[in-house]
Structure formats: structure tokens, C-alpha cells
Amino acid sequence: MQAVIWAGAALTVAGLAGLVYCIMRATRAKRSGLDDAAMRAELQRVVTINLAAVGLSALGLAAVVAGILLG
């Protein structure tokens, strides 16, 4: 079960890295002074990546909890 815990921790860290990437990308878009339509399109892409990162992080945390409970 040790491998499940470490794999879950790696997934969680990858999800957190994705969240940091989303923050940086949204900040960069805000500073670039895009017009309304371009800003909306960019933020829609960021939201998609953000949801994937949160899902990956949640999956990793679930794996850690499962590994702890089963181990």
C-alpha cells in the first residue's frame, strides 16, 4: 500500500502544480490587456485546465486516503 500512497501524493503534487500554472496564466492574461472577447476565451481555457488540475489533485488525495486505510 506504500506505492498507492506515494502515487497518490505524486498525483496531488501534479494537481497543485496545475493550479499554480492556472494562477500564473490568468495573471499573465490580466496583465496583457486583452480585449473582452480574447480575455473571455483565455479564461475559459484556464477554467478547463483548472478543473482538470482540481480533479487530479482530488484523485491523488483519494488514493492517499485509500492507501492509508488499506495499509
N, C-alpha and C positions, 0 to 999 in steps of 0.2 A: 504494500500500500504506500510505501515511501515514494515510489515512482509516480503514483497518482497525485500525491501531494505536491511534488516538485513540478510535475507537468501543469497542474492547476495554478501553481504560483507563477510559472512562466507565462501562461495564458493571461493571468491577471496583470502582470507587468506589461505584456504586449498591449492589452486593452488600455492601460493607463498611458502608455506611450502614444497610442492613437488619440486619446483625449487631449494630451498636450499638443499633438500635431494639429488638432482641430482648433484649439485656442490660438495657436500661432497663425494658422491660416486665416481665421476670422479677423484677427487683429491686423494682419497684413492687408486684407481686403478693405478693412475700415480705413486704414491709413492711406490707401492708394487713391481714394476719392473717386470711386466708380460711380457711374450714374445709377439711377434706381433699378433699372431692369438688369444691369450687369451685377449689381450688388445682390439682388434677389436670387439670380441664377447661381452666383458663387456661394451664397449662404445655403441654398438648397443642396448643393454638393457637400458642403461642410456638415449639414444635418445628417445626410446619409452616412457619411464616414463616422460621425459621432454616434449614431445608433448602432452601427456595426462594432465600434470600439466598446460601447457600454455592454452590448451583448456578449462580446468576447470576454470582457472582464467578469461579467456575471457567471459565465460558463466556467471560467477558471476558479472563481470563488466556490462554486458548487462542487467542482472536482476536489478542491482542498477540503471542504467540509465532508464530502463522501469518503475521502481517504482517511480523514481523522476518525470518523465514526466507524469505518470498517476495519481500521488498523488497530 
